[in-house]
């Protein structure tokens, strides 16, 4: 049993991906070996300095007569729920093995400090040390720092990818003779990008492309269905904008909400088809590989139910617009029918599980 543990945190698992070291790494000598191996693999990685700083803290506390141990923990390249779950498992293991009650946390930046609630729920945190690598204040050092940041896949995806899309959009509209449309499209893209970042949907896009790449490498049917799904989404976006454009150019000014609803009306079934195609690929893969299908059995029903609700609601809202693109005579019938159909289909996805239970 130790009194205090010095925790070096590597949330994105550089030590595992680059040096092939499994964590937790417990003990001074093992941590020095791990830091040296990581330094040889990537001398520029800041986690090297984190581990050495943790060792220095350990040595100082040891010299003061403290009963202390040093541990390096890491998460996963997929920073978020996946990495934090792995860190939580390692913290539980450390708490059982060392039976320490207090901890000093050593990190290389604010991102690693997001796991402080995980640590404080298991240990009493006596201090947090952030390691900052000293840089010369010259143009060359600034260039080197920016280059290093751009080489980081996480930073590159968050900065270079949007910038590339901005330039591509503007150049396409400029070559077509509509630079004003290009500026508007960029503002629209920025708004969508910020919403995706705010609600964490960018992770879903990354997971989609990761799944697409993995299915290609492993020769799965889902690769084909993912490609088809992406094409259907693009067609749906085009159809949605087409309906929106027709309503926008109608004699009566429709307002913002009807324009948004018209986009949903024009694109909803294409999006439903894209979702069903993607789920169908996963179902086929699981069937071929003999894996349990689990939630994939109910997803098609829920997707169709959602599509019916959106379609019926959009018809009802658009029916109240003068000179609208939707006939108003049977709007209420379509709306109520879509709601009833959505409920019935939704029950089909739930009742079998209730009956088995």
C-alpha positions in Angstrom: 0.0 0.0 0.0 1.3 3.4 -0.9 0.3 6.8 0.3 0.6 8.8 -2.9 0.7 8.0 -6.6 2.2 10.2 -9.3 0.1 9.8 -12.5 1.5 10.6 -15.9 -1.4 10.9 -18.3 -1.4 10.2 -22.1 -5.0 10.4 -23.1 -4.5 9.7 -26.8 -2.2 6.7 -26.3 1.0 8.0 -28.0 3.0 5.7 -25.8 1.0 2.6 -27.1 0.7 3.6 -30.8 4.3 4.8 -31.2 6.3 2.8 -28.8 4.1 -0.3 -28.4 4.0 0.0 -24.6 1.0 -1.3 -22.7 -0.2 0.7 -19.8 -0.4 1.1 -16.8 3.4 1.4 -16.5 4.1 1.1 -12.7 7.5 1.9 -11.1 10.4 4.3 -11.7 12.6 2.1 -13.8 9.8 0.9 -16.0 8.7 4.5 -16.6 12.2 5.6 -17.5 12.4 2.7 -20.0 9.0 3.7 -21.5 10.0 7.3 -21.8 13.3 6.4 -23.4 11.6 4.1 -25.9 9.0 6.7 -26.8 11.8 9.3 -27.2 13.6 7.1 -29.6 10.5 6.5 -31.6 9.4 10.2 -31.6 11.8 12.6 -29.9 9.3 15.5 -30.5 6.4 13.9 -28.6 5.5 15.9 -25.6 4.4 12.8 -23.6 8.2 12.0 -23.3 8.5 15.2 -21.2 5.4 14.3 -19.2 6.9 11.0 -18.1 10.2 12.5 -17.2 8.5 15.3 -15.3 6.5 12.7 -13.4 9.8 10.8 -12.6 11.3 14.1 -11.3 8.2 14.7 -9.1 8.5 11.1 -7.9 12.2 11.5 -7.0 11.4 14.8 -5.1 8.6 13.2 -3.1 10.7 10.1 -2.4 13.6 12.3 -1.1 11.1 13.9 1.3 10.3 10.5 2.7 6.9 10.1 1.1 5.5 6.6 0.5 5.0 7.2 -3.2 4.7 5.3 -6.5 4.8 6.5 -10.2 2.4 5.3 -12.8 1.8 6.2 -16.5 -1.7 5.6 -17.9 -3.0 6.0 -21.4 -6.3 6.0 -23.3 -6.9 5.6 -27.0 -6.3 7.4 -30.3 -10.1 7.9 -30.4 -10.1 10.6 -27.8 -13.4 10.7 -25.9 -15.6 8.0 -24.6 -13.3 5.2 -25.9 -10.1 6.6 -24.4 -11.7 7.7 -21.1 -13.2 4.2 -20.6 -9.8 2.6 -21.0 -8.3 5.2 -18.6 -11.1 4.5 -16.1 -10.3 0.7 -16.2 -6.6 1.5 -15.5 -7.4 3.8 -12.6 -9.6 1.1 -11.0 -6.7 -1.4 -11.4 -4.2 1.0 -9.9 -6.6 1.8 -7.0 -6.9 -2.0 -6.3 -3.3 -2.8 -6.7 -1.6 0.1 -4.9 -4.5 1.0 -2.6 -3.4 4.7 -2.8 -5.7 7.4 -1.6 -4.0 10.5 -3.0 -2.6 11.4 -6.5 -0.6 14.1 -8.2 -1.5 14.4 -11.9 1.2 15.3 -14.5 0.0 16.2 -18.1 1.2 17.9 -21.2 -1.8 20.0 -21.9 -5.4 20.9 -21.2 -6.8 17.9 -23.2 -5.4 15.4 -20.8 -6.9 17.4 -17.9 -10.4 16.5 -19.1 -10.0 13.2 -17.3 -9.5 14.9 -13.9 -13.1 14.0 -12.8 -12.3 10.4 -13.5 -9.2 10.6 -11.3 -10.8 12.7 -8.6 -13.6 10.1 -8.3 -11.0 7.5 -7.3 -8.2 9.5 -5.6 -7.8 12.7 -3.7 -6.0 14.9 -6.2 -3.2 16.8 -4.3 -1.9 18.6 -7.3 -1.9 19.0 -11.1 1.3 19.7 -13.0 1.2 20.8 -16.7 4.4 20.2 -18.6 5.2 23.0 -21.2 8.1 22.4 -23.5 10.3 25.4 -23.8 10.6 26.9 -27.3 12.9 29.6 -28.6 11.1 32.7 -29.6 12.3 32.8 -33.2 10.6 32.5 -36.5 12.2 29.1 -37.1 10.9 27.7 -33.8 7.4 29.1 -34.6 7.5 27.4 -38.0 8.6 24.2 -36.4 5.8 24.3 -33.8 3.2 25.0 -36.5 4.6 22.2 -38.7 4.4 19.8 -35.8 0.8 20.8 -35.0 -0.1 20.2 -38.7 1.5 16.7 -38.6 -0.8 15.8 -35.7 -3.8 14.0 -37.4 -6.3 15.4 -34.9 -5.3 19.0 -35.4 -5.0 18.5 -39.2 -8.5 17.1 -39.4 -9.9 20.0 -37.4 -8.1 22.8 -39.3 -6.8 21.7 -42.7 -9.9 19.8 -43.8 -12.3 22.7 -43.3 -9.8 25.2 -44.9 -9.5 22.8 -47.9 -13.3 22.7 -48.2 -13.5 26.5 -48.1 -11.0 26.9 -50.9 -12.6 24.2 -53.0 -16.1 25.6 -52.6 -15.0 29.2 -53.4 -12.9 28.1 -56.4 -15.8 26.1 -57.9 -18.3 28.9 -57.7 -15.7 31.5 -58.9 -14.9 29.4 -62.0 -18.6 29.1 -62.6 -19.0 32.9 -62.5 -20.8 33.1 -59.1 -18.3 34.3 -56.5 -21.1 35.6 -54.3 -22.6 32.2 -54.2 -19.3 30.8 -53.2 -19.1 33.2 -50.2 -22.6 32.2 -49.2 -21.8 28.5 -49.5 -18.7 29.0 -47.3 -20.8 30.7 -44.6 -23.3 27.9 -44.8 -20.5 25.3 -44.4 -19.0 27.2 -41.5 -22.4 27.2 -39.7 -22.9 23.5 -40.3 -19.3 22.7 -39.2 -19.7 24.7 -36.0 -23.0 22.9 -35.2 -21.3 19.5 -35.8 -18.5 20.5 -33.5 -20.8 21.9 -30.8 -22.8 18.7 -30.6 -20.0 16.2 -31.3 -21.4 15.0 -34.6 -17.9 15.3 -36.2 -17.1 12.1 -34.4 -19.9 10.3 -36.2 -18.4 11.4 -39.5 -14.9 10.2 -38.5 -16.4 6.9 -37.4 -18.2 6.7 -40.8 -14.9 7.1 -42.7 -13.1 4.8 -40.3 -15.7 2.1 -40.9 -15.6 2.7 -44.6 -11.8 2.2 -44.7 -12.0 -0.9 -42.4 -14.7 -2.5 -44.5 -12.6 -1.9 -47.6 -9.5 -3.5 -46.1 -11.5 -6.5 -44.8 -13.5 -7.0 -48.0 -16.9 -6.5 -46.4 -20.2 -6.0 -48.1 -20.8 -2.9 -46.0 -18.1 -1.0 -48.0 -20.4 -1.1 -51.1 -23.5 -0.1 -49.0 -21.5 2.7 -47.4 -20.6 4.1 -50.8 -24.2 3.8 -52.0 -25.4 5.5 -48.8 -23.0 8.4 -49.3 -24.3 8.8 -52.9 -27.9 8.7 -51.7 -27.1 11.4 -49.1 -25.7 13.7 -51.8 -28.8 13.1 -54.0 -31.0 13.9 -51.0 -29.2 17.1 -50.3 -29.5 18.2 -53.9 -33.2 17.3 -54.0 -33.8 19.1 -50.7 -32.1 22.3 -52.0 -34.1 21.9 -55.3 -37.5 22.0 -53.4 -36.2 24.8 -51.2 -35.2 26.8 -54.2 -38.6 26.4 -55.9 -40.4 27.6 -52.7 -37.9 30.5 -52.3 -38.8 31.7 -55.8 -42.5 31.3 -55.3 -44.6 34.6 -55.5 -45.3 34.6 -51.8 -42.3 35.0 -49.4 -42.3 31.8 -47.4 -40.1 32.6 -44.4 -37.3 30.7 -42.9 -39.2 27.9 -41.2 -41.1 26.8 -44.4 -37.8 26.9 -46.3 -36.2 24.5 -43.8 -39.3 22.3 -43.8 -39.3 22.2 -47.6 -35.7 21.0 -47.5 -36.7 18.2 -45.2 -39.7 17.3 -47.4 -37.4 17.1 -50.5 -34.6 15.1 -48.9 -36.2 12.9 -46.1 -36.8 9.7 -48.1 -33.4 9.9 -49.7 -31.9 10.2 -46.2 -34.0 7.3 -45.0 -32.9 5.2 -48.0 -29.2 6.1 -47.2 -29.7 5.0 -43.6 -31.4 1.8 -44.5 -28.7 0.9 -47.1 -26.0 1.5 -44.5 -27.8 -0.6 -41.9 -28.4 -3.4 -44.5 -24.7 -3.6 -45.1 -24.0 -4.0 -41.3 -26.7 -6.7 -41.1 -25.3 -8.6 -44.0 -21.7 -8.4 -42.5 -23.0 -9.7 -39.1 -24.9 -12.5 -40.8 -22.0 -13.6 -42.9 -19.6 -13.5 -39.9 -22.0 -15.2 -37.6 -22.1 -12.2 -35.2 -25.2 -11.2 -33.2 -27.2 -8.5 -35.0 -28.5 -6.9 -31.8 -29.8 -3.4 -32.3 -29.4 -3.6 -36.1 -32.6 -5.6 -36.2 -34.7 -2.7 -34.8 -32.9 0.2 -36.6 -34.7 -0.2 -39.9 -38.1 0.1 -38.3 -37.0 3.2 -36.3 -35.5 4.8 -39.3 -38.7 4.3 -41.4 -40.8 5.6 -38.5 -38.8 8.7 -38.2 -39.0 9.3 -42.0 -42.8 9.0 -41.9 -43.1 11.5 -39.1 -40.8 14.0 -40.8 -42.5 13.5 -44.2 -46.1 13.9 -42.8 -45.1 16.9 -40.6 -43.5 18.6 -43.5 -46.5 18.1 -45.7 -48.8 19.5 -43.0 -46.7 22.6 -42.5 -46.2 23.3 -46.2 -49.9 22.9 -46.9 -50.6 26.2 -45.1 -48.5 28.3 -47.5 -50.3 30.1 -50.3 -49.2 28.9 -53.7 -47.4 26.1 -52.0 -45.7 23.2 -53.6 -47.8 20.7 -51.6 -51.5 20.1 -52.3 -53.5 21.3 -49.2 -56.7 19.2 -49.6 -55.4 16.0 -48.0 -52.6 17.4 -45.8 -54.3 16.4 -42.6 -55.0 12.9 -43.9 -51.3 12.4 -44.9 -50.1 13.8 -41.6 -52.3 11.6 -39.4 -51.6 8.6 -41.6 -47.9 9.1 -41.3 -48.1 9.4 -37.5 -50.2 6.2 -37.3 -47.9 4.4 -39.6 -44.8 5.5 -37.6 -46.4 4.3 -34.4 -47.3 0.9 -35.9 -43.9 0.3 -37.4 -42.2 1.5 -34.2 -44.2 -1.1 -32.2 -43.0 -3.8 -34.6 -39.5 -3.0 -33.5 -40.3 -3.1 -29.8 -42.9 -5.8 -29.3 -40.8 -8.8 -30.3 -38.3 -8.0 -27.6 -41.1 -7.5 -25.0 -42.6 -10.8 -26.0 -39.3 -12.7 -25.7 -38.8 -11.0 -22.3 
